[in-house]
């Protein structure tokens, strides 16, 4: 007689983790794409494009990172519920 352990199927949140990775790609790739922001025009309140675009990237990256962190909490909770 074979005794197979009956384990409940785990609800993996793989799709949510993929979304998190996709969300985190632009804050990494855009600053590396220098020709995108290597210019002085248009200016904003006297600041060349290069400077204000860098500050905008910092703010956007922080917001995107917070969103990814909150999604990771949800994904982690789903993974832990699936282990029960």
N, C-alpha and C positions, 0 to 999 in steps of 0.2 A: 504494500500500500504506500502510495506516495503522499506525503503530506506537504502540500503547497501552502505556504503562508499567504493568507488572504490579507493583503494590504489595501487600504483605501487608496484610490487614485489621488495623487497629489495635484492640487491646482497650482500649477506653475504660472508665474506672471512674466513669462519670457517676453511677451509682446510689449509689456510695460517697460521692461528693461531696454528693449530695442528703441522704444520711443525716447527714453532718457538719453541713450547714447546719441541718437540723431539730434536731439535738442542741444546737446553739449558740443557738437561738431562746429557750428558756426562761430562761437566765441574763440575757438582755437584756430580755425582756418582763416578767418577774415583778417586778424592782425598780421598773419604771415603773408598775405597778399598785398605787398607794398604798393604796386602800381595803382591800386584802387584809391589810395589816399595820399599819394605822393604829388600833391599840387597845392597851390595857395588859394585858388579861387574855388568856390565862393567863400567870402569872409562872413563871419557872424560876430557882430559887435566889435569889429576890428581884429578879431582873431582869424588867422589863416585857417583854411579847411583842415590842414594836417592836425592842428592842435585841437580844435573843437570836435573833430571826428574821433580822435583818440579818447577824449573825455566821454563822448557818447558811447564808444565801445566799452569803456570801463563800466558805465552805468548799466548798459544792456547786458553785459556779461554777468554782472552781479545779480540782476533780476532773473536771468535765465538759469543761473546756478541755484538760486533759491527755489525756482520752480522745479528744477531737476531733483533737488534735495527732497522737496515735499512729495514728489512722485515716487522717489525711492522709499520713503517711509510707507507709502501705500503699498508698493510692491513687496516690501519686506513683510508687512503685516499679512498680505495675501499668502506669501510663501510660508509664513509661520502657521497660519490657519490650515494650510494644506498638509502640514506635518502631523497634525493631530489625528 
